Every structure is written in structure tokens, then in C-alpha cells.
Amino acid sequence: MAWLGTWPADMNALLECAMEIGQMNFKVMSILDAGETTKYGHPNADSGQRQSD
């Protein structure tokens, strides 16, 4: 990503870099989701009402 700070002018290179960053983001989100669901399970919808203790 530091490469973007060099102000590259090649649009094809910019597109390729953007796609690689997007793929990396997708992989990271997948890893985070797997960790979250492994630890806490899948989220369940509820009525939104809470019981007082």
C-alpha cells in the first residue's frame, strides 16, 4: 500500500493494486469471521427485549 503514496500514473497498475488490496481485505474478513463464529457461534436474531437481573 505504500506504493500508492508514490502517485503512480499507470491506471492498469492502480487497478491491479486495488484488486490485490480487495482480495487481501476479503481474506482478512474471512479469517475474522471464522474466529468470531468459532468462539461465539452464529448470531441469532431475537426480539430485542432484555430481562432485568
Secondary structure, DSSP 4 states (H G I P E B T S, - for coil): -GGGGG----HHHHHHHHHHHHHHHHHHHHHHHHHHHHHH-S-----S-----
